[in-house]
């Protein structure tokens, strides 16, 4: 079985092809590009021969329906969408209403659990930054959501009179976190807020007796990696890996 995997986020749409247990032919397109040019721009980049398509979508039902039509005509298969569940692939959901947990968070935790059979912290640094904790048995301890780096930066520019809108991002360690220009100060501040949240989550886990592996994914993960002191696992395709894990665990019957 080979499958087209789709990670439909608020900022980017990512894809890869699962074949013989490995993910190949990965790529991505920004949502701004899709809004400007439409999904037809994907047809030259997506494979034609796949057995199925499996997606994680947090970008709304309208885009999901449009993408399903495109995949049906281009790849001649239907798109199935992942859903957050009470339990799957060794992970137990902590939400009283499991379906209300963001499916991207759920699928990323499944990937982290497949890669690490002990406690972990899963950080997705995208439009929003999500931080989720798993214990040694794969139980979701809960999570946090905060604005992403771009959202924090844009908020300062939009809601103050003297702070400019900042595009370039500066990521430093040590005394370099104390910036000498307003633009750099904004960038260091918002990255510091994100890094602080990750480091606090890590400290709380360790105080609770865990030794978590920290997985980072999302478009702004490289910014955080440059600023974090401890070693972390950078997994750019973590959601795609989680989708692959679900397919491999449930087999042909799922398709």
Secondary structure, DSSP 8 states (H G I E B T S, - for coil): -EEEEEEE-SSEEEEEEEETTEEEEEEEEEHHHHHHH-GGGGTTTS-S--SEEEEEE-S-HHHHHHHHHHHHHHHSS-EEE----SEETTEE---SSGGGS-HHHHHHHHHHHHH-SS-EEEEEESSEEEEEEE-TTSBEEEEEEEE-HHHHHHHHHHH-SSS----S-----GGGGS-SSHHHHHHHHHHHHHHHHHHHHHHHHHHTT---EEEEESTTHHHHHHH-SS--EE-TTHHHHHHHHHHHHHHHHH-
